[in-house]
Amino acid sequence: MEDSLISISEILRSFKKRLWIIILITLITTIFGFSRTRGLVPSYSGYMKVLISTSEKEMDYYSPEQIEYYSNFSNIFLEIIRAGDYLEKPLKKNDVKTSYEVVKNGIGIAPGANVPIFTISYSGGNEDDIEKIINTIYHCLMNELKEVQPNVKSKVVSDINVNTIYPNKKKFIVLGFAVGLIFSSGIVMVLIYLDGSVKNRKQLEKITGLPILGMIPKHEREFEKEERKNVYSG
């Protein structure tokens, strides 16, 4: 099998020569990816972890029955929130601007597997309301639980943490950069493939199958160009 007419070094040299194409296209797609995030409606998510038990010690022993009881209670509480308007007045009292119909669809209460640590979460489009909503859920849950179990206690294990979940600016920028880099590199490879010019002596020998006996030095070619200019100008 014949050797390839274009060597790795020639490909690298061609890439270096057309580097401006890669930089320009990658820059355009990266800017486009960033600009896409500016026109999208942002969405936020927040959560808080709470230990609910008759003990405030995190490393205490918790029986499976105890964990199951609090888990079932939190599930019932969540269903009540979603079915009716239980939280509507407490939310208004805490100056929450988001409508109750929107709020109840974004609430989550997830129990831990082996420890009664619950994750109270909320996702929505108003960043200012997230902390207020989570605190309202937490206090209402504890008030209801203390009515049936007065000795129950709670401890905040992790404070409220709010993050932007959409759009992910970093993801859009990285995606735009990657698309631009791959696309521009593909264009350069096509240009290299379509370029039928002979780059060096080795390529010419492979094409003709004949040895090259000599080459005109670069300074001689420049001299001939000057001579031709003088002839035409004269």
C-alpha positions in Angstrom: 0.0 0.0 0.0 1.3 3.4 -1.0 2.2 5.9 1.7 -0.1 8.8 2.2 0.9 11.9 0.1 0.2 14.2 3.1 2.3 13.5 6.2 1.3 14.4 9.7 3.8 17.3 9.7 2.1 18.7 6.6 -1.3 18.4 8.2 -0.1 20.3 11.3 1.5 22.9 9.1 -1.7 23.3 7.2 -3.7 23.6 10.4 -1.3 26.3 11.6 -1.7 28.2 8.3 -5.5 28.1 8.7 -5.6 28.7 12.4 -7.5 31.9 11.9 -10.5 29.9 10.6 -10.6 27.7 13.8 -10.2 30.8 16.0 -12.9 32.8 14.2 -15.6 30.0 14.0 -14.9 28.9 17.6 -15.2 32.5 18.8 -18.5 33.0 17.0 -20.1 29.8 18.3 -18.9 30.5 21.9 -20.4 34.0 21.8 -23.6 32.5 20.3 -23.8 30.0 23.1 -23.4 32.7 25.7 -26.0 35.0 24.0 -28.5 32.1 24.1 -28.5 32.1 27.9 -29.5 35.8 28.0 -32.8 35.3 26.3 -33.9 32.3 28.4 -36.1 32.6 31.5 -34.0 31.5 34.5 -35.1 28.8 36.9 -33.8 28.3 40.5 -33.7 25.5 43.0 -33.1 25.6 46.7 -33.0 23.0 49.5 -32.5 22.6 53.2 -31.6 19.5 55.2 -33.3 19.0 58.6 -33.0 16.3 61.3 -36.4 15.5 62.7 -36.5 13.3 65.8 -37.0 13.2 69.6 -33.2 13.8 69.7 -31.1 16.6 68.2 -28.0 14.4 68.0 -27.0 13.5 64.5 -25.1 10.4 65.6 -27.8 9.0 67.7 -29.6 5.7 67.1 -32.8 5.8 65.1 -35.0 2.8 64.9 -36.5 1.8 61.5 -40.0 2.4 62.9 -39.1 5.9 64.0 -37.7 6.7 60.5 -40.7 5.2 58.8 -43.1 7.2 61.0 -41.5 10.6 60.2 -41.3 9.6 56.5 -45.0 8.7 56.3 -45.9 11.9 58.1 -43.9 14.1 55.7 -45.5 12.3 52.7 -49.0 13.0 54.1 -48.0 16.6 54.8 -46.8 17.0 51.2 -50.0 15.5 49.8 -52.1 17.9 51.9 -50.1 20.9 50.5 -50.6 19.8 46.9 -54.3 18.9 47.3 -55.5 22.1 49.0 -54.6 25.6 50.0 -52.9 24.7 53.3 -49.8 26.9 52.8 -51.5 29.8 51.1 -51.9 32.0 54.1 -48.5 31.3 55.7 -46.9 32.1 52.3 -48.7 35.4 52.1 -47.7 36.2 55.6 -44.1 35.7 54.7 -44.5 38.0 51.7 -44.1 35.3 49.0 -45.0 36.9 45.6 -45.3 33.6 43.7 -48.8 32.2 43.4 -49.8 29.2 45.5 -50.7 27.1 42.4 -47.1 27.5 41.2 -45.5 27.0 44.6 -47.2 23.7 45.4 -46.0 22.1 42.2 -42.4 22.9 42.9 -42.2 21.7 46.6 -40.4 18.5 47.5 -39.8 16.7 50.9 -37.4 13.7 50.6 -36.7 11.5 53.6 -33.2 10.0 54.2 -32.7 6.2 53.9 -31.3 5.3 57.3 -31.5 8.6 59.3 -34.5 10.9 59.8 -32.8 13.8 57.8 -35.3 15.3 55.4 -34.5 17.4 52.4 -37.0 20.2 52.0 -36.7 21.6 48.4 -38.4 24.1 46.1 -37.8 24.9 42.4 -39.2 28.0 40.7 -38.6 31.1 38.7 -38.5 33.7 41.5 -35.1 33.5 43.2 -36.2 35.9 46.0 -39.1 33.6 47.1 -37.2 30.4 47.3 -35.8 30.8 50.8 -39.1 32.2 52.2 -41.0 29.2 50.7 -38.6 26.6 52.2 -38.7 28.2 55.6 -42.5 28.3 55.5 -42.7 24.6 54.6 -40.2 23.8 57.4 -42.1 25.7 60.2 -45.5 24.4 59.1 -44.3 20.8 59.0 -42.8 21.1 62.5 -46.0 22.8 63.9 -48.1 20.0 62.5 -45.8 17.3 63.8 -45.6 18.8 67.3 -49.4 18.6 67.5 -49.3 14.8 67.3 -45.9 14.3 68.9 -45.1 17.2 71.4 -41.6 15.9 72.2 -40.3 16.0 68.6 -37.3 18.2 67.9 -35.6 19.5 64.8 -32.1 20.6 63.8 -31.1 22.3 60.6 -28.2 20.1 59.3 -27.7 22.2 56.1 -28.7 25.8 55.6 -30.8 26.8 52.5 -28.7 26.6 49.4 -30.1 28.3 46.2 -28.6 27.6 42.7 -29.5 28.4 39.1 -30.6 25.2 37.5 -31.6 26.7 34.1 -30.0 28.0 32.0 -26.6 26.6 32.8 -24.4 29.4 31.4 -21.2 27.4 31.7 -22.7 24.4 29.9 -23.9 26.6 27.0 -20.5 28.3 26.7 -18.6 25.0 26.8 -21.0 23.5 24.2 -20.6 26.5 21.9 -16.8 26.3 22.2 -16.8 22.5 21.5 -19.1 22.8 18.5 -17.0 25.6 17.0 -13.8 23.7 17.5 -15.0 20.5 16.0 -16.8 22.2 13.1 -13.9 24.5 12.2 -11.4 21.6 12.4 -13.6 19.7 10.0 -13.6 22.6 7.6 -9.8 22.8 7.7 -9.6 19.0 7.1 -11.8 19.3 4.0 -9.7 22.2 2.7 -6.6 20.2 3.2 -8.2 17.2 1.4 -9.3 19.4 -1.6 -6.0 21.2 -1.9 -4.3 19.5 -4.8 -1.1 21.6 -4.8 2.3 19.9 -4.3 3.8 21.0 -1.0 7.3 19.6 -1.1 9.8 17.4 -2.9 8.7 14.1 -1.3 5.1 14.6 -2.5 6.3 15.3 -6.1 8.4 12.2 -6.1 5.5 10.1 -4.9 3.2 11.6 -7.6 5.6 11.2 -10.5 7.5 8.1 -9.3 10.7 9.8 -10.4 13.6 11.1 -8.4 14.1 14.9 -8.2 17.5 15.8 -9.5 17.5 19.4 -8.4 15.5 22.4 -7.2 15.6 26.1 -7.9 16.7 28.0 -4.8 14.2 30.4 -3.4 16.5 33.4 -3.9 16.9 32.4 -7.6 13.1 32.4 -8.1 12.9 35.8 -6.5 15.7 37.0 -8.9 13.8 35.7 -11.9 10.7 37.6 -10.8 12.7 40.8 -10.6 14.1 40.2 -14.0 10.7 39.7 -15.5 9.4 42.9 -13.9 12.3 44.8 -15.3 11.7 43.4 -18.8 8.0 44.3 -18.7 8.6 47.7 -17.2 11.3 48.4 -19.8 
